[in-house]
Amino acid sequence: MPVWEPHVPRSPRSRVTEQSCCAAYEWCSEGGQYVILRPAGDGYEETGRGIYARARQVWNELLEQHAESHKRRTK
């Protein structure tokens, strides 16, 4: 399970390029790094911050877990 922390932007602009279904997670690039965001209260939480390969691994794991949660709900 990834560790979620309050999102602290590292650049003035975050670019969201993908969203999971239900908009549960957002894949972003920010100041030369990649990060995964999720809504939390009045802001966002982040996980997986770092180089593309590391962040993408976390992203893929989250999408897999998210898809499994939908399958469990429909059974």
Biopython code that builds the backbone (N, CA, C, O; Angstrom):
import numpy as np
from Bio.PDB.StructureBuilder import StructureBuilder

atoms = [
    (1, "MET", "N", (0.832, -1.187, 0.000)),
    (1, "MET", "CA", (0.000, 0.000, 0.000)),
    (1, "MET", "C", (0.874, 1.247, 0.000)),
    (1, "MET", "O", (1.811, 1.343, 0.792)),
    (2, "PRO", "N", (0.586, 2.182, -0.859)),
    (2, "PRO", "CA", (1.393, 3.408, -0.877)),
    (2, "PRO", "C", (1.126, 4.270, 0.353)),
    (2, "PRO", "O", (0.065, 4.186, 0.972)),
    (3, "VAL", "N", (2.085, 5.078, 0.683)),
    (3, "VAL", "CA", (1.945, 6.038, 1.780)),
    (3, "VAL", "C", (1.452, 7.349, 1.185)),
    (3, "VAL", "O", (2.053, 7.880, 0.251)),
    (4, "TRP", "N", (0.364, 7.864, 1.726)),
    (4, "TRP", "CA", (-0.205, 9.124, 1.248)),
    (4, "TRP", "C", (0.186, 10.245, 2.202)),
    (4, "TRP", "O", (0.132, 10.086, 3.421)),
    (5, "GLU", "N", (0.582, 11.379, 1.632)),
    (5, "GLU", "CA", (0.980, 12.559, 2.384)),
    (5, "GLU", "C", (0.243, 13.771, 1.830)),
    (5, "GLU", "O", (-0.218, 13.735, 0.690)),
    (6, "PRO", "N", (0.122, 14.839, 2.608)),
    (6, "PRO", "CA", (-0.485, 16.054, 2.060)),
    (6, "PRO", "C", (0.306, 16.516, 0.829)),
    (6, "PRO", "O", (1.536, 16.486, 0.818)),
    (7, "HIS", "N", (-0.417, 16.936, -0.192)),
    (7, "HIS", "CA", (0.228, 17.397, -1.419)),
    (7, "HIS", "C", (0.807, 18.782, -1.215)),
    (7, "HIS", "O", (0.103, 19.725, -0.851)),
    (8, "VAL", "N", (2.110, 18.885, -1.460)),
    (8, "VAL", "CA", (2.809, 20.168, -1.422)),
    (8, "VAL", "C", (3.378, 20.378, -2.820)),
    (8, "VAL", "O", (4.378, 19.752, -3.172)),
    (9, "PRO", "N", (2.765, 21.245, -3.627)),
    (9, "PRO", "CA", (3.248, 21.455, -4.997)),
    (9, "PRO", "C", (4.712, 21.862, -5.023)),
    (9, "PRO", "O", (5.155, 22.678, -4.214)),
    (10, "ARG", "N", (5.465, 21.286, -5.964)),
    (10, "ARG", "CA", (6.888, 21.592, -6.108)),
    (10, "ARG", "C", (7.142, 22.554, -7.251)),
    (10, "ARG", "O", (8.287, 22.922, -7.512)),
    (11, "SER", "N", (6.092, 22.962, -7.932)),
    (11, "SER", "CA", (6.204, 23.954, -8.993)),
    (11, "SER", "C", (4.880, 24.712, -9.046)),
    (11, "SER", "O", (3.878, 24.251, -8.498)),
    (12, "PRO", "N", (4.871, 25.864, -9.699)),
    (12, "PRO", "CA", (3.634, 26.639, -9.752)),
    (12, "PRO", "C", (2.540, 25.978, -10.580)),
    (12, "PRO", "O", (1.385, 26.403, -10.542)),
    (13, "ARG", "N", (2.903, 24.936, -11.331)),
    (13, "ARG", "CA", (1.920, 24.333, -12.224)),
    (13, "ARG", "C", (2.029, 22.808, -12.206)),
    (13, "ARG", "O", (3.109, 22.252, -12.407)),
    (14, "SER", "N", (0.910, 22.146, -11.966)),
    (14, "SER", "CA", (0.832, 20.687, -12.057)),
    (14, "SER", "C", (0.072, 20.342, -13.323)),
    (14, "SER", "O", (-0.955, 20.950, -13.626)),
    (15, "ARG", "N", (0.576, 19.368, -14.060)),
    (15, "ARG", "CA", (-0.096, 18.958, -15.293)),
    (15, "ARG", "C", (-0.700, 17.573, -15.086)),
    (15, "ARG", "O", (0.023, 16.587, -14.943)),
    (16, "VAL", "N", (-2.024, 17.506, -15.071)),
    (16, "VAL", "CA", (-2.729, 16.234, -14.959)),
    (16, "VAL", "C", (-2.862, 15.664, -16.366)),
    (16, "VAL", "O", (-3.443, 16.305, -17.241)),
    (17, "THR", "N", (-2.332, 14.472, -16.591)),
    (17, "THR", "CA", (-2.400, 13.879, -17.919)),
    (17, "THR", "C", (-3.249, 12.620, -17.971)),
    (17, "THR", "O", (-3.612, 12.165, -19.055)),
    (18, "GLU", "N", (-3.572, 12.050, -16.811)),
    (18, "GLU", "CA", (-4.443, 10.873, -16.765)),
    (18, "GLU", "C", (-5.251, 10.899, -15.479)),
    (18, "GLU", "O", (-4.840, 11.476, -14.473)),
    (19, "GLN", "N", (-6.406, 10.261, -15.538)),
    (19, "GLN", "CA", (-7.231, 10.047, -14.354)),
    (19, "GLN", "C", (-7.682, 8.601, -14.340)),
    (19, "GLN", "O", (-7.907, 7.995, -15.388)),
    (20, "SER", "N", (-7.810, 8.058, -13.145)),
    (20, "SER", "CA", (-8.385, 6.725, -13.023)),
    (20, "SER", "C", (-9.895, 6.851, -13.188)),
    (20, "SER", "O", (-10.444, 7.953, -13.187)),
    (21, "CYS", "N", (-10.559, 5.698, -13.329)),
    (21, "CYS", "CA", (-12.013, 5.762, -13.384)),
    (21, "CYS", "C", (-12.501, 6.374, -12.074)),
    (21, "CYS", "O", (-11.820, 6.276, -11.053)),
    (22, "CYS", "N", (-13.615, 6.975, -12.095)),
    (22, "CYS", "CA", (-14.202, 7.640, -10.912)),
    (22, "CYS", "C", (-13.388, 8.846, -10.445)),
    (22, "CYS", "O", (-13.711, 9.452, -9.423)),
    (23, "ALA", "N", (-12.339, 9.196, -11.181)),
    (23, "ALA", "CA", (-11.448, 10.304, -10.805)),
    (23, "ALA", "C", (-10.885, 10.120, -9.397)),
    (23, "ALA", "O", (-10.652, 11.093, -8.679)),
    (24, "ALA", "N", (-10.669, 8.865, -9.013)),
    (24, "ALA", "CA", (-10.118, 8.574, -7.690)),
    (24, "ALA", "C", (-8.662, 9.010, -7.591)),
    (24, "ALA", "O", (-8.213, 9.449, -6.532)),
    (25, "TYR", "N", (-7.916, 8.888, -8.703)),
    (25, "TYR", "CA", (-6.499, 9.235, -8.733)),
    (25, "TYR", "C", (-6.190, 10.048, -9.981)),
    (25, "TYR", "O", (-6.849, 9.913, -11.012)),
    (26, "GLU", "N", (-5.167, 10.900, -9.863)),
    (26, "GLU", "CA", (-4.707, 11.696, -10.993)),
    (26, "GLU", "C", (-3.209, 11.507, -11.163)),
    (26, "GLU", "O", (-2.451, 11.583, -10.196)),
    (27, "TRP", "N", (-2.785, 11.258, -12.403)),
    (27, "TRP", "CA", (-1.369, 11.135, -12.756)),
    (27, "TRP", "C", (-0.908, 12.522, -13.183)),
    (27, "TRP", "O", (-1.475, 13.103, -14.108)),
    (28, "CYS", "N", (0.110, 13.059, -12.523)),
    (28, "CYS", "CA", (0.551, 14.428, -12.777)),
    (28, "CYS", "C", (2.061, 14.505, -12.983)),
    (28, "CYS", "O", (2.825, 13.688, -12.468)),
    (29, "SER", "N", (2.458, 15.497, -13.742)),
    (29, "SER", "CA", (3.869, 15.862, -13.799)),
    (29, "SER", "C", (3.976, 17.247, -13.173)),
    (29, "SER", "O", (3.102, 18.102, -13.319)),
    (30, "GLU", "N", (5.081, 17.425, -12.475)),
    (30, "GLU", "CA", (5.224, 18.644, -11.689)),
    (30, "GLU", "C", (6.710, 18.947, -11.492)),
    (30, "GLU", "O", (7.396, 18.233, -10.761)),
    (31, "GLY", "N", (7.192, 19.966, -12.119)),
    (31, "GLY", "CA", (8.577, 20.371, -11.909)),
    (31, "GLY", "C", (9.602, 19.289, -12.204)),
    (31, "GLY", "O", (10.586, 19.165, -11.476)),
    (32, "GLY", "N", (9.394, 18.502, -13.256)),
    (32, "GLY", "CA", (10.340, 17.464, -13.625)),
    (32, "GLY", "C", (10.164, 16.150, -12.881)),
    (32, "GLY", "O", (10.951, 15.222, -13.069)),
    (33, "GLN", "N", (9.149, 16.062, -12.045)),
    (33, "GLN", "CA", (8.845, 14.834, -11.327)),
    (33, "GLN", "C", (7.423, 14.401, -11.659)),
    (33, "GLN", "O", (6.633, 15.164, -12.214)),
    (34, "TYR", "N", (7.124, 13.171, -11.308)),
    (34, "TYR", "CA", (5.772, 12.636, -11.471)),
    (34, "TYR", "C", (5.215, 12.359, -10.089)),
    (34, "TYR", "O", (5.952, 12.035, -9.158)),
    (35, "VAL", "N", (3.906, 12.491, -9.971)),
    (35, "VAL", "CA", (3.253, 12.299, -8.687)),
    (35, "VAL", "C", (1.813, 11.844, -8.923)),
    (35, "VAL", "O", (1.204, 12.183, -9.937)),
    (36, "ILE", "N", (1.285, 11.085, -7.990)),
    (36, "ILE", "CA", (-0.110, 10.637, -8.052)),
    (36, "ILE", "C", (-0.868, 11.377, -6.964)),
    (36, "ILE", "O", (-0.453, 11.410, -5.806)),
    (37, "LEU", "N", (-1.977, 11.964, -7.354)),
    (37, "LEU", "CA", (-2.802, 12.730, -6.415)),
    (37, "LEU", "C", (-4.148, 12.055, -6.228)),
    (37, "LEU", "O", (-4.645, 11.353, -7.109)),
    (38, "ARG", "N", (-4.733, 12.287, -5.040)),
    (38, "ARG", "CA", (-6.121, 11.900, -4.803)),
    (38, "ARG", "C", (-6.769, 13.007, -3.976)),
    (38, "ARG", "O", (-6.118, 13.618, -3.128)),
    (39, "PRO", "N", (-8.051, 13.261, -4.224)),
    (39, "PRO", "CA", (-8.745, 14.290, -3.452)),
    (39, "PRO", "C", (-8.789, 13.910, -1.974)),
    (39, "PRO", "O", (-8.964, 12.743, -1.621)),
    (40, "ALA", "N", (-8.628, 14.916, -1.123)),
    (40, "ALA", "CA", (-8.676, 14.708, 0.325)),
    (40, "ALA", "C", (-9.158, 15.983, 0.987)),
    (40, "ALA", "O", (-8.415, 16.960, 1.080)),
    (41, "GLY", "N", (-10.383, 15.974, 1.440)),
    (41, "GLY", "CA", (-10.918, 17.162, 2.100)),
    (41, "GLY", "C", (-10.912, 18.358, 1.174)),
    (41, "GLY", "O", (-11.501, 18.323, 0.093)),
    (42, "ASP", "N", (-10.238, 19.427, 1.603)),
    (42, "ASP", "CA", (-10.170, 20.663, 0.814)),
    (42, "ASP", "C", (-9.017, 20.693, -0.178)),
    (42, "ASP", "O", (-8.870, 21.661, -0.924)),
    (43, "GLY", "N", (-8.195, 19.646, -0.197)),
    (43, "GLY", "CA", (-7.032, 19.650, -1.080)),
    (43, "GLY", "C", (-6.779, 18.278, -1.666)),
    (43, "GLY", "O", (-7.704, 17.567, -2.057)),
    (44, "TYR", "N", (-5.514, 17.924, -1.719)),
    (44, "TYR", "CA", (-5.096, 16.640, -2.285)),
    (44, "TYR", "C", (-4.057, 15.986, -1.394)),
    (44, "TYR", "O", (-3.382, 16.644, -0.602)),
    (45, "GLU", "N", (-3.947, 14.671, -1.544)),
    (45, "GLU", "CA", (-2.851, 13.911, -0.975)),
    (45, "GLU", "C", (-2.037, 13.374, -2.141)),
    (45, "GLU", "O", (-2.548, 13.228, -3.251)),
    (46, "GLU", "N", (-0.764, 13.081, -1.882)),
    (46, "GLU", "CA", (0.106, 12.591, -2.943)),
    (46, "GLU", "C", (0.828, 11.324, -2.515)),
    (46, "GLU", "O", (1.002, 11.048, -1.328)),
    (47, "THR", "N", (1.242, 10.565, -3.520)),
    (47, "THR", "CA", (2.092, 9.402, -3.323)),
    (47, "THR", "C", (2.885, 9.159, -4.594)),
    (47, "THR", "O", (2.554, 9.694, -5.652)),
    (48, "GLY", "N", (3.928, 8.358, -4.490)),
    (48, "GLY", "CA", (4.693, 7.952, -5.660)),
    (48, "GLY", "C", (5.549, 9.022, -6.293)),
    (48, "GLY", "O", (5.998, 8.850, -7.427)),
    (49, "ARG", "N", (5.791, 10.118, -5.606)),
    (49, "ARG", "CA", (6.558, 11.213, -6.220)),
    (49, "ARG", "C", (7.954, 10.742, -6.597)),
    (49, "ARG", "O", (8.624, 10.060, -5.821)),
    (50, "GLY", "N", (8.384, 11.112, -7.795)),
    (50, "GLY", "CA", (9.739, 10.790, -8.211)),
    (50, "GLY", "C", (9.870, 10.672, -9.708)),
    (50, "GLY", "O", (9.104, 11.260, -10.472)),
    (51, "ILE", "N", (10.865, 9.895, -10.112)),
    (51, "ILE", "CA", (11.106, 9.696, -11.530)),
    (51, "ILE", "C", (9.967, 8.883, -12.141)),
    (51, "ILE", "O", (9.192, 8.242, -11.430)),
    (52, "TYR", "N", (9.883, 8.919, -13.450)),
    (52, "TYR", "CA", (8.773, 8.286, -14.162)),
    (52, "TYR", "C", (8.596, 6.822, -13.770)),
    (52, "TYR", "O", (7.492, 6.409, -13.415)),
    (53, "ALA", "N", (9.670, 6.032, -13.830)),
    (53, "ALA", "CA", (9.546, 4.587, -13.609)),
    (53, "ALA", "C", (8.984, 4.272, -12.228)),
    (53, "ALA", "O", (8.115, 3.409, -12.099)),
    (54, "ARG", "N", (9.456, 4.944, -11.213)),
    (54, "ARG", "CA", (8.984, 4.698, -9.843)),
    (54, "ARG", "C", (7.523, 5.096, -9.692)),
    (54, "ARG", "O", (6.711, 4.331, -9.171)),
    (55, "ALA", "N", (7.196, 6.295, -10.149)),
    (55, "ALA", "CA", (5.825, 6.786, -10.023)),
    (55, "ALA", "C", (4.863, 5.935, -10.843)),
    (55, "ALA", "O", (3.738, 5.678, -10.414)),
    (56, "ARG", "N", (5.300, 5.500, -12.020)),
    (56, "ARG", "CA", (4.413, 4.709, -12.880)),
    (56, "ARG", "C", (4.126, 3.347, -12.265)),
    (56, "ARG", "O", (3.028, 2.813, -12.421)),
    (57, "GLN", "N", (5.100, 2.786, -11.572)),
    (57, "GLN", "CA", (4.877, 1.510, -10.887)),
    (57, "GLN", "C", (3.789, 1.666, -9.823)),
    (57, "GLN", "O", (2.894, 0.827, -9.718)),
    (58, "VAL", "N", (3.867, 2.728, -9.047)),
    (58, "VAL", "CA", (2.843, 2.996, -8.023)),
    (58, "VAL", "C", (1.486, 3.215, -8.699)),
    (58, "VAL", "O", (0.475, 2.687, -8.236)),
    (59, "TRP", "N", (1.456, 3.983, -9.782)),
    (59, "TRP", "CA", (0.226, 4.257, -10.521)),
    (59, "TRP", "C", (-0.429, 2.952, -10.979)),
    (59, "TRP", "O", (-1.625, 2.744, -10.777)),
    (60, "ASN", "N", (0.364, 2.081, -11.595)),
    (60, "ASN", "CA", (-0.176, 0.816, -12.090)),
    (60, "ASN", "C", (-0.727, -0.040, -10.961)),
    (60, "ASN", "O", (-1.777, -0.663, -11.119)),
    (61, "GLU", "N", (-0.044, -0.084, -9.830)),
    (61, "GLU", "CA", (-0.521, -0.843, -8.676)),
    (61, "GLU", "C", (-1.842, -0.273, -8.159)),
    (61, "GLU", "O", (-2.762, -1.025, -7.839)),
    (62, "LEU", "N", (-1.934, 1.058, -8.079)),
    (62, "LEU", "CA", (-3.176, 1.688, -7.623)),
    (62, "LEU", "C", (-4.340, 1.388, -8.561)),
    (62, "LEU", "O", (-5.446, 1.098, -8.106)),
    (63, "LEU", "N", (-4.093, 1.457, -9.870)),
    (63, "LEU", "CA", (-5.165, 1.169, -10.828)),
    (63, "LEU", "C", (-5.623, -0.281, -10.724)),
    (63, "LEU", "O", (-6.814, -0.569, -10.845)),
    (64, "GLU", "N", (-4.694, -1.179, -10.501)),
    (64, "GLU", "CA", (-5.042, -2.591, -10.346)),
    (64, "GLU", "C", (-5.893, -2.803, -9.095)),
    (64, "GLU", "O", (-6.905, -3.503, -9.142)),
    (65, "GLN", "N", (-5.485, -2.201, -7.982)),
    (65, "GLN", "CA", (-6.255, -2.305, -6.739)),
    (65, "GLN", "C", (-7.631, -1.673, -6.903)),
    (65, "GLN", "O", (-8.626, -2.201, -6.407)),
    (66, "HIS", "N", (-7.684, -0.561, -7.586)),
    (66, "HIS", "CA", (-8.950, 0.144, -7.788)),
    (66, "HIS", "C", (-9.908, -0.705, -8.630)),
    (66, "HIS", "O", (-11.097, -0.793, -8.322)),
    (67, "ALA", "N", (-9.393, -1.322, -9.680)),
    (67, "ALA", "CA", (-10.219, -2.188, -10.524)),
    (67, "ALA", "C", (-10.741, -3.382, -9.712)),
    (67, "ALA", "O", (-11.896, -3.780, -9.861)),
    (68, "GLU", "N", (-9.896, -3.943, -8.867)),
    (68, "GLU", "CA", (-10.313, -5.065, -8.019)),
    (68, "GLU", "C", (-11.421, -4.642, -7.056)),
    (68, "GLU", "O", (-12.345, -5.414, -6.797)),
    (69, "SER", "N", (-11.335, -3.434, -6.531)),
    (69, "SER", "CA", (-12.383, -2.967, -5.606)),
    (69, "SER", "C", (-13.726, -2.854, -6.317)),
    (69, "SER", "O", (-14.765, -3.101, -5.705)),
    (70, "HIS", "N", (-13.725, -2.485, -7.593)),
    (70, "HIS", "CA", (-14.965, -2.419, -8.362)),
    (70, "HIS", "C", (-15.530, -3.821, -8.609)),
    (70, "HIS", "O", (-16.744, -4.024, -8.566)),
    (71, "LYS", "N", (-14.647, -4.778, -8.866)),
    (71, "LYS", "CA", (-15.098, -6.156, -9.097)),
    (71, "LYS", "C", (-15.751, -6.723, -7.843)),
    (71, "LYS", "O", (-16.767, -7.413, -7.927)),
    (72, "ARG", "N", (-15.165, -6.433, -6.673)),
    (72, "ARG", "CA", (-15.722, -6.938, -5.401)),
    (72, "ARG", "C", (-17.101, -6.341, -5.150)),
    (72, "ARG", "O", (-17.981, -7.024, -4.626)),
    (73, "ARG", "N", (-17.300, -5.089, -5.512)),
    (73, "ARG", "CA", (-18.601, -4.439, -5.288)),
    (73, "ARG", "C", (-19.707, -5.006, -6.148)),
    (73, "ARG", "O", (-20.874, -4.972, -5.759)),
    (74, "THR", "N", (-19.355, -5.530, -7.320)),
    (74, "THR", "CA", (-20.383, -6.028, -8.235)),
    (74, "THR", "C", (-20.733, -7.490, -7.992)),
    (74, "THR", "O", (-21.661, -8.009, -8.613)),
    (75, "LYS", "N", (-20.021, -8.151, -7.117)),
    (75, "LYS", "CA", (-20.304, -9.570, -6.839)),
    (75, "LYS", "C", (-21.395, -9.720, -5.812)),
    (75, "LYS", "O", (-21.760, -10.842, -5.459)),
]
sb = StructureBuilder()
sb.init_structure("model")
sb.init_model(0)
sb.init_chain("A")
sb.init_seg("    ")
for serial, (resi, resn, name, xyz) in enumerate(atoms, 1):
    if name == "N":
        sb.init_residue(resn, " ", resi, " ")
    sb.init_atom(name, np.array(xyz, "f"), 0.0, 1.0, " ", f" {name:<3s}", serial, name[0])
structure = sb.get_structure()
